[in-house]
Amino acid sequence: MQKAPIALLLLSASLTACVNQPKPLYHWGSYQTQVYERFEQQSDPQAQIAALEESIQEARAIGADVPPGFHAHLGLLYAEVGKADQVRQQFETEKTLFPESATYMDFLMRNFAKK
């Protein structure tokens, strides 16, 4: 009598191990670490740009998207190092991928243009 419940328990445990995990909505890469380090001023902007560009390549390689705010953050880093063409490109990409960010991206672009 004890063997049946144990057998059912083992069978259900083995079946749940076979269930596919859902695919994450976004590829975060090192984005969260880079944002944290930026606010803690633990790394220079060039190193952060390189890490974020690498995360974009990783996301493309696996067919994933980067999260909201990713391109905006990258654009701010480009602004810090004086690459105006890249700033605008990243802000426009953020607006395209996440239309709800348009007002904020336009605000950032206006402020960047004033400098």
C-alpha positions as CSV (number, residue, x, y, z in Angstrom):
1,M,0.0,0.0,0.0
2,Q,2.9,2.4,0.7
3,K,4.5,1.7,-2.7
4,A,1.7,3.2,-4.8
5,P,1.8,6.8,-3.3
6,I,5.6,6.7,-3.5
7,A,5.5,5.6,-7.1
8,L,3.0,8.3,-7.9
9,L,5.2,10.9,-6.2
10,L,8.3,9.8,-8.1
11,L,6.4,9.7,-11.4
12,S,5.0,13.3,-10.9
13,A,8.5,14.6,-9.9
14,S,10.1,13.1,-13.0
15,L,7.3,14.5,-15.2
16,T,7.6,18.0,-13.8
17,A,11.4,18.0,-14.5
18,C,10.6,17.6,-18.2
19,V,8.4,20.6,-18.4
20,N,9.9,23.4,-20.5
21,Q,10.6,26.6,-18.7
22,P,9.0,29.7,-20.3
23,K,11.3,31.8,-22.4
24,P,12.2,35.1,-20.6
25,L,10.6,38.2,-22.1
26,Y,13.9,40.0,-22.3
27,H,17.6,39.3,-22.4
28,W,19.0,41.3,-19.5
29,G,22.7,40.5,-19.9
30,S,24.8,42.8,-17.8
31,Y,22.2,45.7,-18.0
32,Q,21.2,45.6,-14.3
33,T,24.8,45.4,-13.2
34,Q,25.8,48.3,-15.5
35,V,23.0,50.5,-14.2
36,Y,24.0,49.8,-10.6
37,E,27.6,50.5,-11.3
38,R,26.7,53.7,-13.1
39,F,24.8,55.0,-10.1
40,E,27.6,53.9,-7.7
41,Q,30.2,55.3,-10.1
42,Q,32.2,52.1,-10.0
43,S,33.2,51.9,-13.7
44,D,33.9,54.3,-16.5
45,P,31.4,55.1,-19.2
46,Q,33.5,53.5,-22.0
47,A,33.6,50.1,-20.1
48,Q,29.8,50.3,-19.5
49,I,29.2,51.1,-23.2
50,A,31.3,48.1,-24.2
51,A,29.5,45.8,-21.8
52,L,26.0,47.0,-23.0
53,E,27.0,46.6,-26.6
54,E,28.1,43.1,-25.8
55,S,24.7,42.4,-24.2
56,I,23.0,43.6,-27.4
57,Q,25.1,41.1,-29.4
58,E,24.2,38.3,-27.0
59,A,20.5,39.2,-27.2
60,R,20.7,39.2,-31.1
61,A,22.5,35.8,-31.1
62,I,19.7,34.1,-29.1
63,G,16.9,36.0,-30.8
64,A,15.9,38.0,-27.7
65,D,15.1,41.6,-27.0
66,V,16.8,43.9,-24.6
67,P,14.6,45.3,-21.7
68,P,12.9,48.7,-21.6
69,G,15.4,51.5,-20.7
70,F,18.3,49.6,-22.1
71,H,18.8,51.9,-25.1
72,A,18.0,55.0,-23.1
73,H,20.7,54.1,-20.6
74,L,23.1,53.4,-23.4
75,G,22.2,56.8,-25.0
76,L,23.0,58.6,-21.7
77,L,26.4,56.9,-21.6
78,Y,27.1,58.0,-25.1
79,A,26.1,61.5,-24.1
80,E,28.6,61.4,-21.3
81,V,31.4,60.5,-23.7
82,G,30.3,63.1,-26.3
83,K,29.0,60.8,-29.1
84,A,26.0,62.9,-30.2
85,D,25.1,60.7,-33.2
86,Q,24.9,57.6,-31.0
87,V,22.9,59.4,-28.4
88,R,20.1,60.2,-30.9
89,Q,20.2,56.8,-32.4
90,Q,19.8,55.1,-29.0
91,F,17.0,57.4,-27.9
92,E,15.2,56.8,-31.2
93,T,15.6,53.0,-30.8
94,E,14.2,53.2,-27.3
95,K,11.2,55.2,-28.7
96,T,10.6,52.7,-31.5
97,L,10.8,49.6,-29.3
98,F,8.9,51.1,-26.4
99,P,6.5,53.8,-27.6
100,E,5.4,54.6,-24.1
101,S,8.9,56.1,-23.6
102,A,8.5,58.7,-26.4
103,T,7.7,61.6,-24.1
104,Y,10.8,61.0,-21.9
105,M,13.1,60.3,-24.9
106,D,11.9,63.5,-26.6
107,F,12.6,65.3,-23.3
108,L,16.1,63.9,-23.1
109,M,16.8,64.7,-26.8
110,R,15.7,68.3,-26.3
111,N,18.0,68.6,-23.2
112,F,20.9,67.0,-25.0
113,A,20.5,69.3,-28.0
114,K,20.7,72.4,-25.7
115,K,24.2,71.4,-24.5
